[in-house]
Amino acid sequence: MDLEGIARKIHDKKAAEAKLEEELSFYKGKEFPIKEISSAVLAEVELSLKASKYSYDEIGLRAGEAGLGSRGVGDHIIHEALFKISGRPLDSLDDAGIAEDVVVSVDGIHSRLSYFPFLAGFHATRATLRDIMVKGARPLGVLVDIHLSDDSDISMLTDFEAGVSSVTEYLGIKILAGSTLRIGGDLVIGERISGGVASVGKVGKKSFLRSNVKEGNSLVLTEGNGGGTIATTAIFYGFPEVVESTLSLKDLESCRVVSNYVPDKVDSMTDVTNGGIRSISSEINAGRESSKVTLQVNKKLFSSMINPAVREMLDKLSIDPLGLSIDSILIFTDYPDDVIATLKSYGINASMIGEVKKFNGHNIISDEMEPLAENFRESPYTPVKKVIGNWSPYSLDEIKSRVDKAILESLKKKEETLKNLKRGNAYTI
């Protein structure tokens, strides 16, 4: 519970005090200085209004309404906005970045795994390492940033670290650095944790960028055991036995085998996460106006590569696996038989599930030429997500318009700050 948020949301002072005292009583107990803390929070917020020039300009579009973090069309609109603000060219939506011979990535913990911190740490670490390894990098280590709410039990922190180090020790790499803080300091009470894990690697024999995908490539898919998303589905839909299937590093092994043994026979690799293969197909075409492609996928073969326990759960819950993170590795190659044989020789199941076609107006289609469009959000995979649905109260044009307004306001702050920095410094970085 965000005490500062309450104070900013409720403008009537007495009502705000009552709500703050209610929340503090629930979490802290009667011996806590509830009234004093409540008064102090309100005083801080009132004084902070004097610094409103440094705050943000509301555009009337909330993160959930925009699809932020929901791994679909809305998320891509937000990502493109960030590219515009940072001045980066949108030549791909790869999850890892390369500077000289260094490859980096960062992944936040799954928001619904707060009360399962070992899983949160394991899967965030696995995800960020996969992001660099799928690009052909040799991992060197990870950086951990974990935030606990004021009432989080310290065992949540130790469990998280154990989850992270399970992955790093398996790979023989180090935890290089980290930060451990509280969310909002004294102003966020409750037990939820947040944060992320970043990874650092060196460019290997070859970089498998999404921009390398070309017409004529075969699509080879490795086995998908699921990760944080599937673990969340299993926990909150009552399939705890499926969680064990997700504690696998076959995806990282797949990347390592390709990088070490068949790099010259592979053009590109990507992980099937972030909204599933529907969303991946859109990301592959991002920034490729003159060289877009269409992925043609056999849906039955695709499903056959999902761990049987995971697939059975998704079938029972009627969750579309094409729009969900299944944590497979999708390989683009002109030598599918060689790649599959090499993977299988190292105990990794893989199969050809489609091919890359000339762009026909759709990012992805089935064998029956059925368009498999990306959704606004990923496939709803918890009871709450099912209720919320796969939609927004705003049209895509309205979302884009409001996001554009936010970009303009943010760029004004950036440009003014840069002017001041340049005026005050006689040197150039």
C-alpha positions as CSV (number, residue, x, y, z in Angstrom):
1,M,0.0,0.0,0.0
2,D,1.4,3.4,-1.1
3,L,0.9,5.9,1.7
4,E,2.1,8.7,-0.4
5,G,-0.3,7.7,-3.2
6,I,-3.2,7.8,-0.8
7,A,-2.2,11.3,0.4
8,R,-2.0,12.5,-3.2
9,K,-5.2,10.8,-4.3
10,I,-7.5,11.9,-1.5
11,H,-7.7,15.7,-1.4
12,D,-9.9,16.0,1.7
13,K,-7.4,16.1,4.6
14,K,-9.7,14.4,7.1
15,A,-10.6,11.6,4.6
16,A,-6.9,11.1,3.8
17,E,-6.0,10.9,7.4
18,A,-8.7,8.3,8.1
19,K,-7.6,6.2,5.1
20,L,-3.9,6.4,6.1
21,E,-4.7,5.4,9.7
22,E,-6.8,2.5,8.5
23,E,-3.9,1.1,6.3
24,L,-1.3,1.7,8.9
25,S,-3.4,0.0,11.6
26,F,-3.9,-3.1,9.3
27,Y,-0.2,-3.6,8.6
28,K,1.5,-2.1,11.7
29,G,-0.7,-2.7,14.7
30,K,-1.8,-0.3,17.4
31,E,1.6,0.2,19.1
32,F,2.9,1.9,15.9
33,P,2.8,5.8,15.9
34,I,-0.1,5.7,13.4
35,K,-1.4,9.3,13.9
36,E,2.1,10.8,13.9
37,I,3.1,9.0,10.7
38,S,-0.2,9.9,9.0
39,S,0.3,13.6,9.8
40,A,3.9,13.4,8.6
41,V,3.0,11.8,5.3
42,L,0.3,14.5,4.6
43,A,2.8,17.3,5.5
44,E,5.5,15.9,3.2
45,V,3.1,15.6,0.3
46,E,1.8,19.2,0.9
47,L,5.4,20.5,0.9
48,S,6.4,18.5,-2.2
49,L,3.8,20.4,-4.2
50,K,6.2,23.3,-4.3
51,A,8.5,21.2,-6.5
52,S,5.7,20.5,-9.0
53,K,7.9,21.7,-11.9
54,Y,10.0,18.6,-11.5
55,S,7.0,16.3,-11.5
56,Y,5.3,14.7,-14.6
57,D,2.5,16.1,-16.8
58,E,-0.5,13.8,-16.7
59,I,-1.9,12.7,-20.1
60,G,-4.9,10.8,-18.6
61,L,-3.6,7.4,-19.7
62,R,-2.8,4.8,-17.1
63,A,-0.1,2.1,-17.5
64,G,-2.7,-0.7,-17.6
65,E,-4.9,1.0,-20.1
66,A,-1.9,1.6,-22.3
67,G,-1.0,-2.1,-22.1
68,L,2.4,-1.4,-20.5
69,G,4.1,-4.7,-19.5
70,S,1.2,-6.7,-20.9
71,R,3.3,-8.0,-23.9
72,G,1.2,-7.0,-26.8
73,V,0.4,-4.1,-29.2
74,G,0.1,-1.6,-26.4
75,D,3.5,-2.5,-25.0
76,H,5.1,-1.9,-28.4
77,I,3.7,1.6,-28.6
78,I,5.3,2.4,-25.2
79,H,8.6,0.9,-26.3
80,E,8.7,2.9,-29.5
81,A,8.1,6.0,-27.4
82,L,11.1,5.3,-25.3
83,F,13.2,4.9,-28.4
84,K,12.1,8.4,-29.5
85,I,13.0,10.0,-26.2
86,S,16.4,8.3,-26.0
87,G,17.2,9.1,-29.6
88,R,17.9,5.5,-30.5
89,P,17.1,4.3,-34.0
90,L,14.3,1.7,-34.1
91,D,16.1,-0.9,-36.1
92,S,15.0,-3.9,-34.0
93,L,13.2,-4.8,-30.8
94,D,15.9,-7.2,-29.6
95,D,15.8,-7.6,-25.8
96,A,19.6,-7.4,-25.5
97,G,21.9,-4.5,-26.5
98,I,25.4,-4.7,-28.0
99,A,28.0,-2.0,-27.5
100,E,31.4,-2.9,-29.1
101,D,31.9,-6.5,-27.9
102,V,29.7,-6.2,-24.7
103,V,26.2,-7.5,-24.6
104,V,23.7,-6.5,-21.9
105,S,20.1,-7.1,-20.9
106,V,17.8,-6.5,-17.9
107,D,14.6,-8.3,-16.9
108,G,12.2,-7.3,-14.1
109,I,10.8,-10.0,-11.8
110,H,7.4,-11.3,-12.6
111,S,4.9,-9.1,-10.8
112,R,2.8,-12.0,-9.5
113,L,5.8,-13.9,-8.1
114,S,6.3,-11.5,-5.1
115,Y,5.1,-14.1,-2.7
116,F,7.3,-16.8,-4.3
117,P,10.7,-15.0,-4.3
118,F,12.8,-18.0,-5.1
119,L,10.8,-18.5,-8.3
120,A,11.0,-14.7,-9.0
121,G,14.8,-14.7,-8.7
122,F,15.3,-17.9,-10.7
123,H,13.1,-16.9,-13.6
124,A,14.3,-13.2,-13.8
125,T,17.9,-14.4,-13.9
126,R,17.2,-17.1,-16.4
127,A,15.3,-14.5,-18.6
128,T,18.0,-11.9,-18.7
129,L,20.7,-14.4,-19.4
130,R,18.6,-15.9,-22.1
131,D,18.3,-12.5,-23.7
132,I,22.0,-12.2,-24.2
133,M,22.7,-15.8,-24.9
134,V,20.1,-16.0,-27.6
135,K,22.1,-13.3,-29.3
136,G,25.2,-15.5,-29.2
137,A,26.9,-13.9,-26.2
138,R,29.0,-15.7,-23.6
139,P,27.6,-14.7,-20.2
140,L,30.0,-13.2,-17.7
141,G,27.7,-12.4,-14.8
142,V,24.6,-10.7,-13.5
143,L,23.6,-7.6,-11.5
144,V,20.8,-7.8,-9.0
145,D,18.4,-5.0,-8.0
146,I,15.8,-6.1,-5.4
147,H,13.4,-3.9,-3.5
148,L,11.3,-5.0,-0.5
149,S,8.3,-3.2,0.9
150,D,8.6,-2.1,4.5
151,D,6.8,-5.2,5.9
152,S,8.5,-7.8,3.6
153,D,10.0,-10.6,5.6
154,I,13.8,-10.8,5.2
155,S,13.4,-14.5,4.1
156,M,11.9,-13.1,0.9
157,L,15.3,-11.5,0.2
158,T,17.3,-14.6,1.0
159,D,15.0,-16.8,-1.1
160,F,15.3,-14.4,-4.0
161,E,19.1,-14.5,-3.8
162,A,19.0,-18.3,-3.7
163,G,16.9,-18.3,-6.9
164,V,19.3,-16.0,-8.7
165,S,22.4,-18.0,-7.6
166,S,20.9,-21.3,-8.6
167,V,21.1,-20.1,-12.2
168,T,24.5,-18.4,-11.9
169,E,26.2,-21.3,-10.2
170,Y,24.8,-23.8,-12.8
171,L,26.3,-21.7,-15.5
172,G,29.5,-21.0,-13.6
173,I,29.2,-17.2,-13.6
174,K,29.2,-14.6,-10.9
175,I,26.8,-12.2,-9.3
176,L,28.9,-9.1,-10.0
177,A,27.0,-6.4,-8.1
178,G,23.6,-5.5,-6.6
179,S,21.4,-3.2,-4.8
180,T,18.9,-4.0,-2.0
181,L,16.5,-1.3,-1.0
182,R,12.9,-0.7,0.2
183,I,10.2,0.3,-2.2
184,G,9.3,3.9,-1.4
185,G,11.3,3.8,1.8
186,D,8.9,4.3,4.7
187,L,6.0,5.2,2.5
188,V,5.1,1.8,0.9
189,I,3.8,-0.7,3.4
190,G,2.9,-4.3,2.7
191,E,4.9,-7.3,1.7
192,R,5.3,-7.1,-2.1
193,I,8.8,-7.2,-3.6
194,S,10.0,-5.7,-6.9
195,G,13.2,-5.3,-8.9
196,G,15.1,-7.1,-11.6
197,V,18.3,-8.8,-12.7
198,A,20.6,-7.6,-15.4
199,S,23.2,-9.6,-17.3
200,V,26.5,-8.9,-19.0
201,G,28.2,-10.9,-21.7
202,K,30.8,-10.8,-24.5
203,V,30.0,-11.2,-28.1
204,G,30.7,-14.8,-29.2
205,K,31.5,-16.3,-32.5
206,K,28.5,-14.7,-34.1
207,S,25.6,-12.4,-33.2
208,F,22.1,-13.8,-33.9
209,L,20.2,-10.6,-34.3
210,R,16.5,-10.5,-35.3
211,S,17.4,-8.2,-38.2
212,N,19.2,-11.3,-39.7
213,V,15.9,-13.1,-40.3
214,K,15.3,-13.6,-44.0
215,E,12.8,-15.0,-46.4
216,G,13.4,-18.8,-46.9
217,N,14.6,-19.5,-43.4
218,S,13.2,-22.5,-41.7
219,L,11.8,-22.1,-38.2
220,V,13.2,-24.6,-35.7
221,L,11.7,-24.6,-32.2
222,T,13.2,-26.1,-29.1
223,E,11.2,-27.6,-26.2
224,G,9.3,-25.0,-24.1
225,N,9.1,-25.7,-20.4
226,G,7.7,-22.3,-19.4
227,G,9.2,-19.7,-17.1
228,G,7.8,-17.0,-14.8
229,T,4.6,-16.7,-16.8
230,I,3.8,-20.4,-16.8
231,A,4.8,-20.7,-13.1
232,T,2.3,-17.9,-12.4
233,T,-0.4,-19.6,-14.3
234,A,0.2,-22.8,-12.5
235,I,0.2,-21.2,-9.0
236,F,-2.9,-19.0,-9.5
237,Y,-5.0,-21.5,-11.4
238,G,-4.2,-24.3,-8.9
239,F,-1.7,-26.5,-10.8
240,P,1.2,-26.4,-8.4
241,E,2.7,-29.6,-9.8
242,V,3.4,-27.8,-13.1
243,V,5.7,-25.3,-11.4
244,E,8.4,-27.9,-11.2
245,S,8.5,-28.2,-15.0
246,T,9.5,-24.5,-15.3
247,L,12.6,-25.0,-13.2
248,S,14.6,-25.9,-16.2
249,L,17.5,-24.3,-18.1
250,K,17.1,-26.2,-21.4
251,D,16.6,-22.8,-23.1
252,L,20.0,-21.6,-22.0
253,E,21.5,-24.9,-23.0
254,S,20.0,-24.5,-26.4
255,C,21.6,-21.1,-26.9
256,R,24.9,-22.5,-25.8
257,V,24.8,-25.5,-28.1
258,V,23.9,-23.3,-31.1
259,S,26.6,-20.7,-30.3
260,N,29.3,-23.3,-29.7
261,Y,28.6,-25.9,-32.4
262,V,26.5,-24.6,-35.3
263,P,26.8,-20.8,-35.3
264,D,27.5,-20.8,-39.1
265,K,24.3,-22.7,-39.8
266,V,22.0,-20.2,-37.9
267,D,21.1,-16.7,-39.0
268,S,19.1,-15.6,-36.0
269,M,17.6,-16.8,-32.7
270,T,15.0,-15.4,-30.4
271,D,13.2,-16.6,-27.3
272,V,9.4,-17.2,-27.4
273,T,8.5,-15.0,-24.5
274,N,6.9,-11.5,-24.2
275,G,3.4,-12.3,-25.7
276,G,4.5,-15.5,-27.4
277,I,5.2,-16.1,-31.1
278,R,2.4,-13.7,-32.1
279,S,4.2,-10.8,-30.5
280,I,7.7,-12.0,-31.5
281,S,6.6,-11.9,-35.2
282,S,5.7,-8.2,-34.8
283,E,9.0,-7.5,-33.0
284,I,11.0,-9.1,-35.8
285,N,9.4,-6.7,-38.3
286,A,9.9,-3.6,-36.2
287,G,12.1,-1.1,-38.0
288,R,12.2,-3.2,-41.2
289,E,9.9,-1.3,-43.5
290,S,11.6,-2.5,-46.7
291,S,12.4,-6.0,-45.6
292,K,9.4,-7.3,-43.6
293,V,8.7,-11.0,-43.5
294,T,5.8,-13.3,-42.7
295,L,6.3,-16.3,-40.3
296,Q,4.2,-19.3,-41.4
297,V,3.7,-21.6,-38.4
298,N,2.2,-25.0,-38.1
299,K,0.1,-24.6,-34.9
300,K,0.0,-28.4,-34.1
301,L,3.8,-28.7,-34.4
302,F,4.2,-25.6,-32.3
303,S,2.1,-27.0,-29.5
304,S,3.8,-30.4,-29.7
305,M,7.1,-28.7,-28.6
306,I,5.5,-27.5,-25.3
307,N,6.3,-29.5,-22.2
308,P,3.4,-32.1,-21.9
309,A,2.5,-31.0,-18.4
310,V,2.4,-27.3,-19.4
311,R,0.5,-28.0,-22.6
312,E,-2.1,-30.1,-20.7
313,M,-2.7,-27.2,-18.2
314,L,-3.0,-24.6,-21.0
315,D,-5.5,-26.9,-22.8
316,K,-7.6,-27.3,-19.7
317,L,-7.7,-23.6,-19.2
318,S,-8.2,-22.8,-22.9
319,I,-5.2,-20.5,-22.9
320,D,-3.8,-19.7,-26.4
321,P,-0.1,-20.9,-26.3
322,L,0.7,-18.7,-29.4
323,G,0.2,-15.6,-27.4
324,L,2.1,-16.6,-24.3
325,S,5.6,-17.0,-23.0
326,I,6.5,-20.6,-23.3
327,D,10.3,-20.0,-23.0
328,S,11.3,-22.0,-26.2
329,I,14.1,-20.9,-28.4
330,L,13.1,-20.1,-32.0
331,I,15.9,-20.6,-34.5
332,F,16.1,-19.2,-38.0
333,T,18.2,-21.4,-40.2
334,D,18.7,-22.7,-43.8
335,Y,20.0,-26.0,-42.3
336,P,17.2,-27.3,-40.1
337,D,18.2,-30.9,-40.1
338,D,21.7,-30.2,-39.0
339,V,20.6,-27.8,-36.2
340,I,18.0,-30.2,-34.9
341,A,20.4,-33.2,-34.9
342,T,23.0,-31.2,-33.0
343,L,20.5,-30.0,-30.4
344,K,19.2,-33.6,-29.9
345,S,22.8,-34.9,-29.5
346,Y,22.9,-32.7,-26.4
347,G,19.6,-33.9,-25.1
348,I,17.5,-31.0,-26.3
349,N,14.3,-31.7,-28.2
350,A,13.7,-29.5,-31.3
351,S,11.5,-29.6,-34.4
352,M,10.9,-27.6,-37.5
353,I,7.6,-25.8,-37.1
354,G,7.4,-23.5,-40.1
355,E,9.3,-21.1,-42.4
356,V,9.8,-17.5,-43.2
357,K,7.8,-16.3,-46.2
358,K,7.7,-13.1,-48.3
359,F,5.7,-10.5,-46.4
360,N,2.0,-10.8,-47.3
361,G,0.6,-8.1,-45.1
362,H,0.6,-10.2,-41.9
363,N,3.5,-10.7,-39.4
364,I,2.4,-14.3,-38.8
365,I,0.1,-16.9,-40.4
366,S,-0.8,-20.5,-39.9
367,D,-0.3,-23.3,-42.4
368,E,-3.9,-22.7,-43.5
369,M,-3.0,-19.0,-44.3
370,E,-5.0,-17.9,-41.2
371,P,-3.7,-14.5,-39.9
372,L,-2.4,-14.9,-36.3
373,A,-2.4,-11.3,-35.3
374,E,-0.7,-10.0,-32.2
375,N,-3.2,-9.1,-29.4
376,F,-3.4,-6.0,-27.4
377,R,-2.2,-8.0,-24.4
378,E,-0.7,-11.5,-24.1
379,S,-3.1,-14.4,-23.6
380,P,-4.8,-13.9,-20.2
381,Y,-3.1,-16.5,-18.0
382,T,-4.5,-15.8,-14.5
383,P,-8.1,-15.5,-13.2
384,V,-7.6,-11.7,-12.7
385,K,-6.2,-11.3,-16.2
386,K,-9.2,-13.2,-17.6
387,V,-11.6,-10.8,-16.0
388,I,-9.7,-7.8,-17.2
389,G,-9.6,-9.2,-20.7
390,N,-7.6,-8.5,-23.8
391,W,-8.6,-4.9,-24.5
392,S,-8.2,-1.2,-23.5
393,P,-10.9,1.5,-23.1
394,Y,-8.9,3.5,-25.6
395,S,-8.4,2.8,-29.3
396,L,-4.8,2.4,-30.5
397,D,-5.0,5.8,-32.2
398,E,-6.0,7.4,-28.9
399,I,-3.2,5.6,-27.0
400,K,-0.7,6.7,-29.6
401,S,-2.0,10.3,-29.4
402,R,-1.7,10.5,-25.7
403,V,1.7,8.8,-25.6
404,D,2.9,11.3,-28.2
405,K,1.8,14.1,-25.9
406,A,3.8,12.5,-23.1
407,I,6.9,12.3,-25.3
408,L,6.7,16.0,-26.2
409,E,6.5,17.0,-22.5
410,S,9.3,14.7,-21.5
411,L,11.5,15.9,-24.3
412,K,11.0,19.5,-23.2
413,K,12.5,18.6,-19.8
414,K,15.4,16.7,-21.4
415,E,16.2,19.5,-23.8
416,E,16.1,22.2,-21.1
417,T,18.3,20.1,-18.8
418,L,20.8,19.5,-21.6
419,K,21.0,23.3,-22.3
420,N,21.7,24.0,-18.7
421,L,24.3,21.3,-18.5
422,K,26.1,22.6,-21.5
423,R,26.1,26.1,-20.2
424,G,27.6,25.1,-16.9
425,N,30.3,22.9,-18.2
426,A,33.4,24.0,-20.2
427,Y,34.3,20.4,-21.2
428,T,32.8,17.9,-23.5
429,I,32.3,14.3,-22.4
